């Protein structure tokens, strides 16, 4: 298993990630609303603005980090936030 930090000490199994999208679009909002209704949402924003919707095999995770920041962490390239 490989894990990635999605902000504020929260970690996700990177092998389970299907997609990461920004939360601004209407389809992303529909995905989040559907996950809330079915009880398959995990809010890891710590009360901050949601910037990334992480779609996993069996649930949806909300993160306050941008998708490109999380992608660089998965790929092993440190971003300026990591330093």
C-alpha positions as CSV (number, residue, x, y, z in Angstrom):
1,X,0.0,0.0,0.0
2,X,1.1,3.5,-0.7
3,X,-0.4,6.5,1.2
4,X,-0.5,10.2,0.4
5,X,-1.0,13.2,2.7
6,X,-4.1,15.1,1.6
7,X,-3.6,17.9,4.1
8,X,-3.8,18.5,7.9
9,X,-2.4,15.1,8.7
10,X,-5.1,13.2,6.7
11,X,-3.8,10.3,4.6
12,X,-5.4,8.4,1.7
13,X,-4.4,5.1,0.1
14,X,-3.2,6.3,-3.3
15,X,-3.8,2.9,-4.8
16,X,-7.6,3.4,-4.3
17,X,-7.7,6.9,-6.0
18,X,-9.6,6.8,-9.3
19,X,-9.7,10.5,-10.0
20,X,-9.1,14.0,-8.5
21,X,-11.1,17.0,-9.6
22,X,-11.5,20.6,-8.6
23,X,-14.7,21.3,-6.6
24,X,-15.8,24.2,-8.7
25,X,-17.7,22.5,-11.5
26,X,-21.3,21.5,-11.5
27,X,-20.5,17.7,-12.0
28,X,-18.2,17.8,-9.0
29,X,-21.0,19.3,-6.9
30,X,-23.4,16.6,-8.1
31,X,-20.8,13.9,-7.1
32,X,-20.4,15.4,-3.7
33,X,-24.2,15.7,-3.1
34,X,-24.7,12.1,-4.2
35,X,-22.0,10.9,-1.9
36,X,-23.5,12.8,1.0
37,X,-26.9,11.3,0.4
38,X,-25.5,7.8,0.3
39,X,-23.2,8.3,3.3
40,X,-20.0,7.7,1.3
41,X,-18.3,11.0,1.8
42,X,-15.2,11.8,4.0
43,X,-14.6,15.5,4.7
44,X,-10.9,16.0,5.4
45,X,-11.0,19.8,4.9
46,X,-10.8,20.7,8.6
47,X,-13.4,23.4,8.1
48,X,-11.6,25.0,5.2
49,X,-12.7,25.5,1.6
50,X,-13.0,22.3,-0.4
51,X,-10.6,22.6,-3.4
52,X,-10.3,18.9,-4.4
53,X,-12.8,16.1,-4.7
54,X,-10.9,12.8,-4.5
55,X,-13.0,9.9,-6.0
56,X,-11.9,6.6,-4.6
57,X,-13.1,3.0,-5.3
58,X,-15.7,3.1,-2.6
59,X,-16.1,6.7,-1.3
60,X,-15.5,10.4,-2.0
61,X,-12.9,12.4,0.0
62,X,-12.9,16.2,0.2
63,X,-9.6,18.0,0.6
64,X,-8.5,21.6,1.1
65,X,-5.5,21.1,-1.1
66,X,-5.4,21.6,-4.9
67,X,-5.4,18.4,-7.0
68,X,-2.0,19.3,-8.5
69,X,-0.5,19.5,-5.1
70,X,-1.8,16.0,-4.2
71,X,-0.7,14.6,-7.5
72,X,2.8,15.9,-7.0
73,X,2.9,14.3,-3.6
74,X,1.8,11.0,-5.2
75,X,4.5,11.3,-7.8
76,X,7.1,12.1,-5.2
77,X,7.8,15.6,-6.4
78,X,7.7,18.0,-3.4
79,X,5.8,21.2,-3.9
80,X,6.6,24.5,-2.2
81,X,3.9,23.7,0.4
82,X,5.8,20.6,1.4
83,X,9.0,22.3,2.1
